[in-house]
Structure formats: structure tokens, C-alpha cells
């Protein structure tokens, strides 16, 4: 981390029990790579912020017109205290690490993430999470529009469709973010 570039934060997004289970993310080394990034960020003194999606009891935020969230809220039981919405134990937050609760796809939507980032003086975001075509894509777009410097850790992101993941990380994200492997990023810290 270059002090001249301002403060950096690793955002671990939607790596919560229900999503990890649905994507089978506990297999194939995904959580191990994510843990490597998390440990490196902590060792380097970067801010670490966790983002999860959850709703109030009864999910009043999940409007019936929103096809994805209305169905998800009914099917998954995404209430704030539900075990499915808790951060996966493999990457459990420390007590000092904020957990942001969002109400839509982007990490910024319906959350206090922007206030938190401004308060911490964060200018650079390092993104990891599930799914590449969901929270990662939406957050890349919104964070770029908010003038954050961005890095996407391609192998710390996961998507149900390997081709979509490849196109996003290889062709779409490089227009707005540096795209790196966890190992490459860790080596630069």
C-alpha cells in the first residue's frame, strides 16, 4: 500500500453462509484463496470491510416488482438474524472489522458503505465476493462512478457461470479496475 495513494480497503462481499452453500464455494479452493487475501490485507494494515445482503423480518425491502430479490427473499429466508445471512466462518470478521448490510445487489445500495469509506479516508477498493455477475459487477460500476481506484481479485470472485466470470474479469472489469490474482496482489502489498 502506497501512503501517497490514500487508504485502501478490502471488501469481502456476499460471502455469507447461504450464498457459499448455494454456489458450492467451500469446494475448489475458493475460500482458501479468499482467506489468503484476507490475511494479507490484515497483515498490511488495510481496512477490511465485510458486506452481506439481509432484510428486516418479513423482507419489506424486497419489492414484488424486483424479480430477483422478491423470489430470493421468499425462498432463502434472508432476514438479518438468519444463519444464511451471516458471514461464512472461514472468513469471520474480527470485532473491529465493520460488517455492512445492503438491501440490493451493489454493496452501496441501501447500505452505509459510502459513509464508512469516507470516514475511514478510503480511496482504493479491492473487491472479492460472490457473484462476479452480481455484487462484484454492480459494485465495480458504482465504485468507479464514485471515483474510487479499484482492484478486482479475479480468483477471489466466483460466479455460477464460468464463461460470464471470464468475460467480466477479462474484458469488462479492466475498463474500470485493475484485475489481479490473489497471489499477484499479495506480492505487491
Buried (B, 14 or more C-beta within 10 A) or exposed (E): BEEEEEBBBBBBBBBBBBBBEEBEBBEEEBBEBBBBBBEBBBEEEBBBBBBBBBBEEEBEBBEEEBEEBBEBBEEBBBBEEBEBBBBBEBBEBEEEBBBBBBBBBBBBBBBEBBEBBEEBEBBBBBBBBBBBBBBBBBBBBBBBEEEBBBBBBBBBBBBBEEEBBEBBBEEBBEEBBBBBBBBBBBEEB
